[in-house]
Amino acid sequence: MVRGVSKQPQVITGIDIGSTSIRVAMGQIYPSSNRGERVQIIGAVEVPSEGIQKGNVVSIDETVSSLSHALEQIERLTGVPVGHAWVGISSAESQSQRNKGVVAVAKPDGEISDEDVDRVVEAARTIAPPLNFEMLHVLPSSFSVDGQTGIKDPVGMTGIRLEVDAQIIYTSAAHLKHITKAVYRTGIDIDDVVLSILASAQIVATEKQKELGVVVVNIGGPTT
């Protein structure tokens, strides 16, 4: 009898680039009991941040040096090389605004699919960013189906017109370019760039708290 070879868990790395420190965490992704996924942290390091002041890169070379030091430490701690990572950036150079997206439901029977949701969220992106800013996130707040508002998840519902009310997050184009340039110069690829405080809020706030309304405050060194 030939036994199946167990699949190795996927490894994910996150880098949080702050003004006073750079933190790197590495985890392994496992399937969870509710058909989702869970992350088990296998290592985390923190090093002083050089080349960054008030969330902005003021020296590419010093930032690269700090990032390289942090990556060397996490690789030494876990024994796993880092080839790519998610990168968290400061909200010091960020702005937000609301926008709506509207699409017609694609299926003839009017049943709303995941593809319809993707299209309406993409429609919300069709807005010019402020000068010298780039779009970082599109966060759906609620959906509407044929005028019925306040819908959390429209998939499986029936209608003709699907709308989304979304929060658009922008960050400074120069800030984003400098951060990504520094990361690439360490020799790794970027999976995606996220707003650090948004990632923190997703983890520490429960779904119930998010529905009722809650504020997550990140008290940093030079910025809060």
ZATI-761107 format. One record per residue (C-alpha): x, z negated, y negated; residue in one letter. Coordinates in nm, 4 decimals, padded with zeros to 6 digits, always signed. Example, Ala and Ser with C-alpha at 12.3 -4.5 7.8 and 13.67 -1.06 7.14 Angstrom:
BEGIN
+----------+----------+----------+------+
!     east !       up !    north ! code !
+----------+----------+----------+------+
! +01.2300 ! -00.7800 ! +00.4500 !    A !
! +01.3670 ! -00.7140 ! +00.1060 !    S !
+----------+----------+----------+------+
REM end
This chain:
BEGIN
+----------+----------+----------+------+
!     east !       up !    north ! code !
+----------+----------+----------+------+
! +00.0000 ! +00.0000 ! +00.0000 !    M !
! +00.1394 ! +00.1022 ! -00.3363 !    V !
! +00.0855 ! -00.1491 ! -00.6109 !    R !
! +00.0154 ! -00.0259 ! -00.9619 !    G !
! +00.2808 ! -00.0854 ! -01.2207 !    V !
! +00.1590 ! -00.3290 ! -01.4856 !    S !
! +00.1533 ! -00.1841 ! -01.8331 !    K !
! +00.3942 ! -00.3412 ! -02.0769 !    Q !
! +00.2227 ! -00.5005 ! -02.3779 !    P !
! +00.2541 ! -00.3158 ! -02.7064 !    Q !
! +00.4865 ! -00.4766 ! -02.9607 !    V !
! +00.3876 ! -00.4879 ! -03.3270 !    I !
! +00.6005 ! -00.5980 ! -03.6225 !    T !
! +00.4902 ! -00.7068 ! -03.9683 !    G !
! +00.7059 ! -00.7439 ! -04.2802 !    I !
! +00.5879 ! -00.9467 ! -04.5805 !    D !
! +00.7987 ! -00.8653 ! -04.8863 !    I !
! +00.7715 ! -01.1404 ! -05.1458 !    G !
! +00.9591 ! -01.2386 ! -05.4595 !    S !
! +01.1201 ! -01.5502 ! -05.3110 !    T !
! +01.1380 ! -01.4617 ! -04.9414 !    S !
! +01.0961 ! -01.1834 ! -04.6881 !    I !
! +00.9144 ! -01.2760 ! -04.3683 !    R !
! +00.9126 ! -01.0764 ! -04.0469 !    V !
! +00.6849 ! -01.1540 ! -03.7529 !    A !
! +00.6744 ! -00.9796 ! -03.4163 !    M !
! +00.3934 ! -00.9998 ! -03.1646 !    G !
! +00.2731 ! -00.8533 ! -02.8378 !    Q !
! -00.0772 ! -00.7056 ! -02.8117 !    I !
! -00.2844 ! -00.8008 ! -02.5073 !    Y !
! -00.6438 ! -00.7161 ! -02.4124 !    P !
! -00.8816 ! -01.0061 ! -02.4769 !    S !
! -01.1849 ! -01.1221 ! -02.2802 !    S !
! -01.4323 ! -00.9684 ! -02.5286 !    N !
! -01.2874 ! -00.6165 ! -02.4797 !    R !
! -01.0889 ! -00.6457 ! -02.7984 !    G !
! -00.7231 ! -00.7267 ! -02.8430 !    E !
! -00.5237 ! -01.0373 ! -02.9235 !    R !
! -00.1741 ! -01.0736 ! -03.0626 !    V !
! +00.0705 ! -01.3285 ! -02.9270 !    Q !
! +00.3499 ! -01.4032 ! -03.1732 !    I !
! +00.6892 ! -01.3906 ! -03.0021 !    I !
! +00.9070 ! -01.4486 ! -03.3077 !    G !
! +00.9078 ! -01.5004 ! -03.6838 !    A !
! +01.1882 ! -01.5306 ! -03.9381 !    V !
! +01.2190 ! -01.5886 ! -04.3115 !    E !
! +01.5119 ! -01.5002 ! -04.5363 !    V !
! +01.5655 ! -01.5307 ! -04.9134 !    P !
! +01.4467 ! -01.2257 ! -05.1042 !    S !
! +01.7010 ! -01.0575 ! -05.3281 !    E !
! +01.6288 ! -00.7640 ! -05.5556 !    G !
! +01.2623 ! -00.8499 ! -05.6174 !    I !
! +01.1225 ! -01.0274 ! -05.9223 !    Q !
! +00.7540 ! -01.1058 ! -05.9791 !    K !
! +00.6641 ! -00.8780 ! -05.6897 !    G !
! +00.8541 ! -00.5782 ! -05.8272 !    N !
! +01.1717 ! -00.4210 ! -05.6909 !    V !
! +01.4506 ! -00.4566 ! -05.9479 !    V !
! +01.7365 ! -00.3560 ! -05.7163 !    S !
! +01.6935 ! -00.1190 ! -05.4230 !    I !
! +02.0324 ! -00.2097 ! -05.2737 !    D !
! +01.9678 ! -00.5858 ! -05.2806 !    E !
! +01.6188 ! -00.5384 ! -05.1354 !    T !
! +01.7581 ! -00.3233 ! -04.8530 !    V !
! +02.0214 ! -00.5885 ! -04.7824 !    S !
! +01.7582 ! -00.8655 ! -04.7593 !    S !
! +01.5331 ! -00.6530 ! -04.5390 !    L !
! +01.8215 ! -00.5618 ! -04.3087 !    S !
! +01.9175 ! -00.9283 ! -04.2757 !    H !
! +01.5594 ! -01.0221 ! -04.1823 !    A !
! +01.5337 ! -00.7405 ! -03.9272 !    L !
! +01.8652 ! -00.8378 ! -03.7688 !    E !
! +01.7425 ! -01.1960 ! -03.7321 !    Q !
! +01.4100 ! -01.1021 ! -03.5688 !    I !
! +01.5867 ! -00.8662 ! -03.3266 !    E !
! +01.8366 ! -01.1381 ! -03.2363 !    R !
! +01.5553 ! -01.3917 ! -03.1897 !    L !
! +01.3290 ! -01.1750 ! -02.9721 !    T !
! +01.5747 ! -00.9361 ! -02.8116 !    G !
! +01.3437 ! -00.6491 ! -02.9105 !    V !
! +01.4672 ! -00.3721 ! -03.1438 !    P !
! +01.2483 ! -00.2909 ! -03.4448 !    V !
! +01.1735 ! +00.0787 ! -03.4807 !    G !
! +00.8636 ! +00.0601 ! -03.6992 !    H !
! +00.6587 ! -00.2016 ! -03.8822 !    A !
! +00.3550 ! -00.2764 ! -04.0944 !    W !
! +00.4603 ! -00.3629 ! -04.4493 !    V !
! +00.2808 ! -00.6120 ! -04.6717 !    G !
! +00.3277 ! -00.5854 ! -05.0472 !    I !
! +00.2502 ! -00.8086 ! -05.3439 !    S !
! -00.0726 ! -00.7784 ! -05.5408 !    S !
! +00.1099 ! -00.8206 ! -05.8736 !    A !
! +00.0818 ! -00.4464 ! -05.9443 !    E !
! -00.2671 ! -00.3915 ! -05.8011 !    S !
! -00.6080 ! -00.2995 ! -05.9409 !    Q !
! -00.9515 ! -00.2577 ! -05.7874 !    S !
! -01.2804 ! -00.0864 ! -05.8669 !    Q !
! -01.6077 ! -00.0143 ! -05.6903 !    R !
! -01.7283 ! +00.3285 ! -05.5844 !    N !
! -02.0015 ! +00.4796 ! -05.3689 !    K !
! -01.9904 ! +00.7465 ! -05.1011 !    G !
! -02.2861 ! +00.9529 ! -04.9778 !    V !
! -02.3184 ! +01.1892 ! -04.6787 !    V !
! -02.5929 ! +01.3474 ! -04.4718 !    A !
! -02.6193 ! +01.2205 ! -04.1135 !    V !
! -02.4750 ! +01.4878 ! -03.8842 !    A !
! -02.6862 ! +01.4599 ! -03.5663 !    K !
! -03.0192 ! +01.6483 ! -03.5568 !    P !
! -03.1986 ! +01.3368 ! -03.4274 !    D !
! -03.0623 ! +01.1338 ! -03.7209 !    G !
! -02.8702 ! +00.8784 ! -03.5139 !    E !
! -02.5725 ! +00.7490 ! -03.7122 !    I !
! -02.2366 ! +00.7682 ! -03.5343 !    S !
! -01.8879 ! +00.6327 ! -03.5987 !    D !
! -01.7974 ! +00.9780 ! -03.7297 !    E !
! -02.0704 ! +00.9515 ! -03.9954 !    D !
! -01.9294 ! +00.6152 ! -04.1053 !    V !
! -01.5796 ! +00.7635 ! -04.1260 !    D !
! -01.7104 ! +01.0527 ! -04.3363 !    R !
! -01.8996 ! +00.8332 ! -04.5821 !    V !
! -01.5995 ! +00.6029 ! -04.6279 !    V !
! -01.3850 ! +00.9111 ! -04.6868 !    E !
! -01.6416 ! +01.0286 ! -04.9441 !    A !
! -01.5922 ! +00.7010 ! -05.1311 !    A !
! -01.2241 ! +00.7924 ! -05.1678 !    R !
! -01.3066 ! +01.0958 ! -05.3827 !    T !
! -01.2334 ! +00.9241 ! -05.7115 !    I !
! -00.9322 ! +00.9733 ! -05.9344 !    A !
! -00.7022 ! +00.6683 ! -05.9328 !    P !
! -00.5888 ! +00.5113 ! -06.2605 !    P !
! -00.2825 ! +00.6714 ! -06.4183 !    L !
! +00.0386 ! +00.5929 ! -06.2258 !    N !
! -00.1514 ! +00.4204 ! -05.9431 !    F !
! -00.2101 ! +00.5171 ! -05.5796 !    E !
! -00.5026 ! +00.4296 ! -05.3541 !    M !
! -00.4077 ! +00.1672 ! -05.0961 !    L !
! -00.7344 ! +00.0543 ! -04.9333 !    H !
! -01.1011 ! +00.1532 ! -04.9183 !    V !
! -01.3032 ! -00.1536 ! -04.8156 !    L !
! -01.6708 ! -00.0960 ! -04.7289 !    P !
! -01.8875 ! -00.3779 ! -04.8667 !    S !
! -02.2259 ! -00.2621 ! -04.7369 !    S !
! -02.4133 ! +00.0481 ! -04.6248 !    F !
! -02.7511 ! +00.1991 ! -04.7080 !    S !
! -02.9650 ! +00.4199 ! -04.4836 !    V !
! -03.2386 ! +00.6212 ! -04.6572 !    D !
! -03.2563 ! +00.3624 ! -04.9339 !    G !
! -03.2498 ! +00.0541 ! -04.7098 !    Q !
! -02.9663 ! -00.1527 ! -04.8540 !    T !
! -02.7511 ! -00.4407 ! -04.7328 !    G !
! -02.6685 ! -00.2925 ! -04.3924 !    I !
! -02.3512 ! -00.4310 ! -04.2353 !    K !
! -02.3075 ! -00.1796 ! -03.9504 !    D !
! -02.5216 ! +00.1376 ! -03.9543 !    P !
! -02.3946 ! +00.2812 ! -03.6224 !    V !
! -02.6888 ! +00.3495 ! -03.3890 !    G !
! -02.9477 ! +00.3389 ! -03.6680 !    M !
! -03.1534 ! +00.6458 ! -03.7576 !    T !
! -03.1731 ! +00.8173 ! -04.0929 !    G !
! -03.0971 ! +01.1224 ! -04.3020 !    I !
! -02.8862 ! +00.9855 ! -04.5888 !    R !
! -02.6000 ! +00.7389 ! -04.5407 !    L !
! -02.4382 ! +00.5599 ! -04.8350 !    E !
! -02.1558 ! +00.3093 ! -04.8658 !    V !
! -02.0667 ! +00.0686 ! -05.1436 !    D !
! -01.6892 ! +00.0244 ! -05.1293 !    A !
! -01.4122 ! -00.1632 ! -05.3053 !    Q !
! -01.1126 ! +00.0574 ! -05.3830 !    I !
! -00.7715 ! -00.1110 ! -05.4038 !    I !
! -00.4914 ! +00.0597 ! -05.5973 !    Y !
! -00.1256 ! -00.0284 ! -05.6347 !    T !
! +00.1422 ! +00.0930 ! -05.8725 !    S !
! +00.2813 ! +00.4267 ! -05.7538 !    A !
! +00.6331 ! +00.3277 ! -05.8612 !    A !
! +00.6063 ! -00.0106 ! -05.6864 !    H !
! +00.4870 ! +00.1539 ! -05.3644 !    L !
! +00.7616 ! +00.4163 ! -05.3798 !    K !
! +01.0362 ! +00.1568 ! -05.4313 !    H !
! +00.9138 ! -00.0667 ! -05.1474 !    I !
! +00.8803 ! +00.2185 ! -04.8976 !    T !
! +01.2178 ! +00.3604 ! -04.9991 !    K !
! +01.3849 ! +00.0246 ! -04.9348 !    A !
! +01.2184 ! -00.0094 ! -04.5932 !    V !
! +01.3105 ! +00.3444 ! -04.4864 !    Y !
! +01.6721 ! +00.2818 ! -04.5856 !    R !
! +01.6910 ! +00.0053 ! -04.3239 !    T !
! +01.6381 ! +00.2750 ! -04.0604 !    G !
! +01.2833 ! +00.1921 ! -03.9485 !    I !
! +00.9522 ! +00.3752 ! -03.9885 !    D !
! +00.6414 ! +00.2407 ! -04.1610 !    I !
! +00.3158 ! +00.2157 ! -03.9640 !    D !
! +00.1198 ! +00.1460 ! -04.2822 !    D !
! +00.1360 ! -00.0462 ! -04.6099 !    V !
! -00.1160 ! -00.3242 ! -04.6724 !    V !
! -00.1896 ! -00.5673 ! -04.9524 !    L !
! -00.0466 ! -00.8994 ! -04.8313 !    S !
! -00.3252 ! -01.1189 ! -04.9687 !    I !
! -00.5845 ! -00.8948 ! -04.8024 !    L !
! -00.4098 ! -00.9302 ! -04.4657 !    A !
! -00.3937 ! -01.3081 ! -04.5146 !    S !
! -00.7640 ! -01.3249 ! -04.5974 !    A !
! -00.8549 ! -01.1278 ! -04.2847 !    Q !
! -00.6745 ! -01.3869 ! -04.0722 !    I !
! -00.7612 ! -01.7211 ! -04.2344 !    V !
! -01.1251 ! -01.6570 ! -04.3310 !    A !
! -01.3924 ! -01.6571 ! -04.0599 !    T !
! -01.6645 ! -01.3924 ! -04.0418 !    E !
! -01.9208 ! -01.6531 ! -04.1524 !    K !
! -01.7112 ! -01.7474 ! -04.4556 !    Q !
! -01.6768 ! -01.3809 ! -04.5500 !    K !
! -02.0543 ! -01.3339 ! -04.5326 !    E !
! -02.1265 ! -01.6450 ! -04.7408 !    L !
! -01.8482 ! -01.5731 ! -04.9902 !    G !
! -01.5069 ! -01.7354 ! -04.9984 !    V !
! -01.1930 ! -01.7153 ! -05.2114 !    V !
! -00.8468 ! -01.7025 ! -05.0542 !    V !
! -00.5649 ! -01.7943 ! -05.2946 !    V !
! -00.2000 ! -01.7200 ! -05.2179 !    N !
! +00.0149 ! -01.9493 ! -05.4332 !    I !
! +00.3514 ! -01.7779 ! -05.4427 !    G !
! +00.6744 ! -01.8372 ! -05.6321 !    G !
! +00.6448 ! -01.6392 ! -05.9572 !    P !
! +00.2940 ! -01.4991 ! -05.8955 !    T !
! -00.0366 ! -01.6323 ! -05.7624 !    T !
+----------+----------+----------+------+
REM end
